[in-house]
Amino acid sequence: MEIGTWNATHETRERPLKTRNTERVTRNSEAVASPYDPEKIEIAAQEGKPFVVRLKKRPVLVKDVVNMWRIDEEWWRKPISRLYFLLELENGARLTVFRDLLGGTWYRQNWAA
């Protein structure tokens, strides 16, 4: 039986991939898109807590903050400081959002199903 040699060019070549939401991403690039990446979102907050979230261009009231937690990390030498909120909206839906404490921007966190 003959064993072939491993060719690194097959592994490092950029090849398009398909993700669940059919957007195309590329391997071995610095910015690989993922359907689970956070998305910017408009939020009105009082005393640091969200009370209105804009979804599909419509404001939705926050019924309750179910949970709140903070993450402070250094990821690949880039600091991360986020304050997360699990929200229950007036329509009964639950939504996880976070505020980037370094930049002040609000994001919707998309989780794997």
ABEGO torsion letter per residue (X at the ends): XBBBBBBAAAAABBBBBBBAAGBBBBBGBABBBBAABBBBBBBBBBGGBBABBBBGGBBBBBABBABBBBBBBBBGGBBBBBBBBBBBBAAGBBBBBBBBAAAGBBBBBBBBX
